Amino acid sequence: MAITLYDSTVGSFLQTLGAVEGFLAKGLAHCKEKNIDPGEILETRLYPDMLPFRFQVVSVAHHSAGAIAGAKAGAFAPPGPSTADYAGLQTLVSDARQALEKVKPDEVNALEGKDVVFSVRDIKMPFKAEGFLMTFSMPNFHFHATTAYDILRSKGVPLGKRDYMGRMKLAK
């Protein structure tokens, strides 16, 4: 059986988006249990020159559902600024998962060979859709999901590897 562009991208996005929903829920539960305002986490950074938790979560949605939309449109750019609160970030991730659940395999597989341009300031990076999704958005997606997870861990949220891995596709 051949692995398709849909399987390689949307399948992976959905697994990790489900995990992100789960660890965000655990983060909120931890805040309630410890009487911490979840808003305190939003600007947390692992290091001063890294972007904060809010940006990490926004980027998870942007590099998953947003990347598929960008590949379809032929253009993609970094996410804009966000003022989302913790609940808003949870909604953003849930909305991204729901949007991807509606995408049909044929839609994504048909993107192979399509031109996609990533633009930031005056920089333009030309890709084919499969290169854009597999070598640009997928690594960014996992980087930002991991960083959001790590920020929650640094705040004492009791998470483990299984919380990051999400639902695996086990043999039946």
Secondary structure, 3 states (H helix, E strand, C coil): CCCCHHHHHHHHHHHHHHHHHHHHHHHHHHHHHCCCCHHHCCCCCCCCCCCCHHHHHHHHHHCCHHHHHHHHHCEECCCCCCCCCHHHHHHHHHHHHHHHHHCCHHHHHCCCCCEEEEEECCEEEEEEHHHHHHHHHHHHHHHHHHHHHHHHHHCCCCCCHHHHHCCCCCCC
